[in-house]
Structure formats: C-alpha cells, structure tokens
Amino acid sequence: MTEIAFYSAVLNPIGSTSKLIAKIVAQQRRVRVLTPDAAATAELGRLLWETPAEGFIPHVTLASPHLAHTPVVIDHAATHEGTADVLINLGLTPPPFFARFERMFEIIGQDDVLASAGRERWKFYKARGYALTHTVMRT
C-alpha cells in the first residue's frame, strides 16, 4: 500500500519539490511529479536545469520519446505511463493513479485554498486506510 507523506505550509512548493526530487534521484529512484498546470510544469523543469548548481537533473514530460529512460517525469496531465516508484503531487486533488506508487509526497503551499484542498486529500486517503505522515514546514 502506498505510503503518503504530507508537507504543509510550504513557502515555495516548486522550489521545495526540486530539492526533494534531487534527494529521490540521489537514491537511484524514479519519480513522477504531477503539477497543477503547464506553467508549474515549465517552472519546475527550469529549476531542474539549474539544480544542483554543478549540473542538472534529467527530466522529461509524458510526451517525451525518452520517457522510459529518464528518472524524472514532470507533467500536469492526470495520467501516468511507465515506471516510477515515487509520486509527488502538487495538484489540488488526489491523483487517479497514486496507488501505483510505493511512496507519495503531497506538497502543500501556505495559501488558504491549497491548505483546504490538502485537508480534503488527507481525509480522502485516511478514509481509504493509507498510512499518512504530516510535517509542517513553515519555511
């Protein structure tokens, strides 16, 4: 069953996600990031070209022909093809494919709308018996 970790009150969800991706990739794991829209997909992709400072983290969108050979997939489409063992959700709703992953991270910003949507996702997963943890970031 998928283990789900919530990180709430995150000051910069996109920046924090790029750092989390770097940690996951360093562990030789594959990660899928579900963003809320095309702008967030592009912003996160840009950050991964700059992080870490001495290199970049290889990443693609779902439309890439290199999907099977790239450790990070970033897209706002609510579908998932291929393999990955970690999912990061930046969206407002539970991803329809989340149960396919070993681990999932819910990154929740400080905005009231984001916090409210995060609470609803917590209730959704909890009602279905998923193991949940919660960390308040405030940074």
N, C-alpha and C positions, 0 to 999 in steps of 0.2 A: 504494500500500500504506500502511496506517495507521502513522504514527509514534507510538511509545509511550514516554512518559517516566514513570519510577518516582520517587516521592519517598518515602523510607522514614524511619523513626524520627521521624515527625511527632508532636509533643507533643499537638496539638489538631487532629485531622483535619477536623472540621466547621468550625472557625474558619479553618483554612488554606484549605479549599475555598471558603469565602465570599470570601476575598481573591483567590483565583485566578479565581473567577467574575467579580469586578469587573474584573480585568485583561482577561479574554477579551471581556466585553461592551464595554469601552472600545475594543477593536479592531474593533468592529462585527461580531462573530462570534456565532453561535448555539451554545448549549451544552446538553447533556443530562447530568444528574447521576444516576447510579444509586446509591442509598443502600441500606444493608443491611436497613432496616426502616422501619415507619411512624414510629417515634419519631425516627429520624435525619432522615427527610424533613421532619417538623414542625420540628425544631430548626434545620435549615438554612434552611427557609423563614422562620422567625422572625428569624434573623440577617440575612437579605437585606432584611427590612423596616427594619433598623437600620443597615445598611451600604450606602453610606457615611453618615457622620453627618449630612450635609446632604440626604439623600434616601433612596431605596431602589432596589433592583434589581428590575425587573419579572420575575416568575416565576410558573409555574403547575405543576400536576401533569398527568399524562397524561389525566385525566378532564375537564379544563377545556375549555369551548367556545372559549376564546381561545388554544388551543394553537398554531395556525398563525401567530398574530400576536405571540407573546411570545418574547423572546430566550433565556429560561432555562426549562428543564423539569427539575423535580426529582421523582423518584419511585423507589419501591422495587420496582416491577413490572419483571420481567426481559424487557420488550418495549419496542419503540420505534416510534412512528409519527411521521411528519412529517419536517421537515428540521432538521439541526444539523450543524455541521462539527467540533465538539469534544465529546468524551465524557470525563467524569470518573467514575472508578469508585471507590466506597468499599466495595464488596462484597468477599466472600471468594473469589469465583470469576470467571473471565473472562466478561464479558457476552456472551450469544449473538449479539448484533448489533454487536459492536465494529468489525468490518471495514467497516462502512458509513461510518465517520468518517475524516476526514483526520488528526486528532490525537487521542490518548487520554492521559489522565493517570491513573496509579494512585497513590492517596494511601494510604500505609500507616502506621498508628499504631505506637506503641512496644511494645504488648502482644505477648507471645510467640506467641499464636495468630494475630494479624494479621501478624506478621513471617513466620511459617511459611507462611501462605496466600499472602503476597506472593511468597515464593521459588518456590512452586509455579506461580503465574501467570507469573513470569519465565520459568521452564522451558517452560511451555506456549507462550508467544509466541515464544521463541527457537527452539524446535523447528520452528516453522512459518515461520521466516525473517523475522520482523518486525524492523525497526530499533528498537533499545532504547537508552535512556539511563537513568542512575541517579544520583540526588543524595541524599545522606544529609543530612537536615535538622537533627536534634538540637536543635530549638527548638520 
